[in-house]
Each structure stands twice: as structure tokens, then as C-alpha cells.
Amino acid sequence: MASGTRPRGRAGAAGPAAPGVPASRRRGAPLHPGAWWLWALALGTAATRTTNPLLLALLVTVSAYVVATRRPNAPWARSYGAFVKLALAVLVVRLLFAVVLGSPVPGTRVIVHLPEVPLPDWAQGIRLGGRVTAEALAFALYDALRLATLLVCVGAANALANPSRLLKSLPGALYETGVAVVVALTFAPNLIADVQRLRAARRLRGRPDRGVRGLLQVGLPVLEGALERSVALAAAMDARGYGRSAEVPPAVRRTTAALTLGGLLGVCAGTYGLLTAEGGAYGLPVLLAGLAAALGGLWLGGRRSLRTRYRPDRWDPRAWLVAGSGAAVAALLALAAARDPAALHPGVVPLVAPTLPLWPAAAVLIGLVPAFVTPAPEDVPRKEPS
């Protein structure tokens, strides 16, 4: 080969990329994980502003579509199904409680009359069995759908946001806590993968993998592998200086603790005020003051961290679009709940069929923006035959 020439690949193949440019920059950088969480939490906030089952079903459909089109092929991304099953379990348990324990909602349309168990005088207000009305079941269903939608939205965030990349974006004051949370979140998928691998190996060897005996013989190797991973992780964290902190004056430490604790209390009080009808006047100011104090405490607490970030994720315009789309859904549904509460909270006494309000439904569809502005998940490259 002559000097100065570059080896060429197959006909039509692109030449090698410029050195020093990360692969994530060449193929389109993945979205900032914080944007996914803000989008999902905003959809969950929108779900708390309505009990209309049609709007709640539309919120679930929007989040499910985004997850189906943008979920990467990774172990931590498979948690969405678990959250959906948890949401279905919430529905079943809530309806079961309404049937067995009754409901405070009065009703006239009796579906079934169960045998009622007599209770002592000190248990007044509680009943077991008795009449089961359509109004009580509708009230329980609407209430459970709201919580189930919130769980599905949180599951969407878990399936879309890479936990290790989210850890890189945390403030320095929350780094150690974030590491513990990420380790806990990634432990379950690895455990499930170990169980599936060992059960498949036992089936190939003709050994039983079900029942108590199979569970014990599979559980011991899984536990051994988990302990080995824990020891290896502890050694790696110790080698990287995990837990080391810089010296700061005592006054700064006390100010940091006061700002963080006071800010978190303010966030809790402000959130409670926003979610209740009586606290609408003070909820937003207290929430904003709590956020400002908490951010100030986190900024001061970050001075104790000695770590640096390698290629930090950038908050680009796509992240603003994704987070803004979720915030728009939450804001518009909150406005609709204030202007037309009857449409977003269908009545159960008397029982009426819920209708789909047009402009709140159109507002929910804004949550589909991430499916069109974010990059598609990359496929795992396959090796070419030599």
C-alpha cells in the first residue's frame, strides 16, 4: 500500500469518523435524563387534577406511546411493565375495598347485596358487606385510576431515563445518596437476569427449576452472585474515593443543613397547598420559597464534593421541548380544572357518563412531543462476518 493513502472499506461505506468526537455526538446525543423525569412528573401532576377516566386513559396512552417509541434496549428500561402491573393491582385492590368495606358515597343503584357482618359498637362507621352500589364503584374506580395513572407516568420515567446518566447530573450534595439509589435500582434487573439465566441452564440440564426445591437450588447461586457483585462494587467505589469530602467551615455546614431542611419542608407544604382547594392562595409562594431555599442548600452542600464530571450531559433545546411539553400539559389541565370542574370531575351522585372535553384532551396530546423531537433508541450493532 502506498504511503499516505487510507484503506477503503466496502463500496459506498462512509469513512471513519473524526477522532476525538464521542459516538453520542456523532449519532445524536441522547436526551438529558432529567428532562424525561420532568416530563413524566408533569404528566403525573396533570393526572392529579382530574378524575375523568377518559382523560386519565388518554394520559396513560400518551405515556405508553412515548415509551414504546423511545425506550432503549437496556435492563433498566424493562421496569415499565412492572409499574403497569402495579397500577392494575391498585385498581383491583381499590375496587375490592369498595365492595367489601363499603364507600362513604351514597347510592341508589344497587348492583349486589352482600351478607353484612355485624360489628361491635366501637366500630361504628365501618361495615363488612352490605349493599354495593354503582355510584360507590364509580367513585372508587375514578379515584384508583388517578393513582394508577400517576404510577404509570413514574414507570415511564424509569424506563426512559438512564439511572447512571441521571447520577452524573445530580448536584454534588446529593451524589452519595444518588449512588445508593442507582445501585438499588440496578440491583433488581441484574437479579432477575441471573434467575432467568440459571433457570434456563437447569432446564437444559434436565433439572427441575420450579417448586421449593428448584427455588432453593436457583436462589443460592443468585445470592452468591449478588454478594460477589457487592464486594466488587465496594472495592471499585473505594478505589475511586467514594465518600471523601472537603473540609468546610462549621457555619457553612449549619447553614446548608438549615436551608436544605427548611426548603424541603417548604416544598412539602407548598405541594400540599396546591393539591388542596383551601391552600391554593399560599401553596405556590411557599413552594417557590421552599425550592429556592433547597437549591441554595444543595449549592452550598456541593462545596464538600471533590468529584468532577466527565462529559456531562448537556441541557439542549430538545430537553427544553420535552420538559416544556409536560409542563404545558400540567398547566393546561390545572387551568381546565379551575374553569370547568364538572368536565374534569364527572359526578357520581347522580351517576352520569363521563364525556371527553375537547381542549383538555388536545392539551394532553401535547405530551406526545418527545416521540417526535428525541432521537430513536440505537440498535445493538451486530458483528459482521469476517
PyMOL commands that set and color helices and strands:
alter all, ss='L'
color gray80, all
select helices_A, chain A and resi 23-26+33-47+53-70+75-100+121-123+134-160+163-168+172-204+211-239+250-275+280-304+317-339+341-344+358-368+370-373
alter helices_A, ss='H'
color red, helices_A
select strands_A, chain A and resi 110-117+128-133
alter strands_A, ss='S'
color yellow, strands_A
deselect
rebuild
show_as cartoon
